Amino acid sequence: MNKLSELQKKDLQYIFHPCSQMKDYENLPPMVIKKAEGVYLEDEFGNRYMDCVSSWWVNLFGHCNPRINKVIKEQIDKLEHVLFVNFSHEAGIELVEELAKVVPKGIEKFLFADNGSSSIEMALKLSFQYHQQNGNPKKTKFISLSNAYHGETVGALGVGDVDIFTKTYRPLIKEGLKADKPECFRCPYGKNFYNCEAECFERTEKLIEEYRDEIAAVIIEPVVQGAAGMKIYSPKYIVKLRELTKKYGIHLIADEIAVGFGRTGKMFAMEHAGVSPDIICMSKGLTAGYYPMAIVGITQDIYDGFYADYLEGKSFLHSHTYSGNPIGCRIALEVLKIFKDENILEMVNRKGEYLRKRAQELFKDHKNIGEYRQIGMIGALEFVKNKETKELFPSEERVGYEIYKIALKKGALLRPLGNVIYFMPPYIITEEEIDKMLNICKESIEEFLNRRK
Ligand SMILES: *Cc1c(COP(=O)(O)O)cnc(C)c1O
């Protein structure tokens, strides 16, 4: 083990890091980041790492972005926090006025939470309560897709299905119904992205038909199942799902926490399907990696289902202490302004095309890369032991994790998801930096494969 710095020693003395086996830190101690700028992080020893995953999918415009830094400083001197029940503030009001202009059509009212999982809890409770008090008390179930990820609080785990997060807690959670997800890389219908008609929806359709009077909502990660391994599926699936849910008075909840705010090349991923959800959850890019905040957007119809005299008991009694925090709101407002002023969506699509072209050249014919897939500024490589059979490396080999460790030494942070390595850089990444990111990735893969021989 490397010699530890004083900070690293203290870290390991006190901190239980998220999503980690702490014993792994014996081999790879926590990297203490002292400062960051643009796409680069710098540790206490002066080593620089390119942040190819936007620090857990949140950073949009680079670290320490001057425009955002400025508005935070201004906001702090005006108002840092105020309770959001009975009180309001300028930053929050201006934010939702702007947000209303860019969310999918029909989303008209907004509620606040302070992290993605909490916004999922709110969405589920809203849908459930709406049906309870609007003549459909039998609608108490939720459907989500297999391999879905919607956060890690106990309620959110009920609609999640990524085993490493869910398995241990199954006896504790209230599990929803699971519909088979689209499985495009291994499509059982033998289709590809170009001739797909979302045939696999028939399986979901059957499930919805069977339970149609008991389902409150269907929740999806539109177009990309992130934690499942950046699995990209056809928007046609969403079009069909929207039609069927509408027919049976079932809410469609779009979890846009990872894919919202331009990540897929549109402001929201639902736009690829050209249909609107009843409830939308937003976080991550909402505050560009600066502040824990989430917003739930709902339709006027859902809002009206709660609007009544107090004594009717129809209020939505759900709150988080930091709901609508003014600093978070001011940051999110600036995020929307940057989208407009700097033509960000055009930038994402232009750089996304460059990334696609270069990544295809490097990876498409590689014998251990089953597929390179991409949408907007999300690219992913799926490793396979055998390209013909698409057989995976055994999970004990921790392929992604091993490549991640090699890439770190070469100056790139490429956090894996099992057998998948993905690129999800801040939008301000330059073409040169894209090349560098891809080259480090390629070299790291080769080094891993050579070592394995
Ligand atoms: C990150 C994420 C969440 C959970 O958000 P947290 O802020 O980590 O609680 C939920 N859904 C999706 C799709 C996510 O990517």
The ligand as a Gaussian input file, in Angstrom:
#p B3LYP/6-31G(d) Opt

LIG

0 1
 C      -28.955000       9.294000      -9.004000
 C      -30.290000       8.783000      -9.351000
 C      -31.317000       8.709000      -8.400000
 C      -31.100000       9.023000      -6.942000
 O      -30.685000      10.323000      -6.691000
 P      -29.878000      10.636000      -5.331000
 O      -29.718000      12.118000      -5.339000
 O      -28.578000       9.907000      -5.428000
 O      -30.709000      10.166000      -4.199000
 C      -32.558000       8.261000      -8.827000
 N      -32.779000       7.934000     -10.105000
 C      -31.825000       8.006000     -11.044000
 C      -32.139000       7.648000     -12.457000
 C      -30.545000       8.413000     -10.704000
 O      -29.568000       8.441000     -11.622000

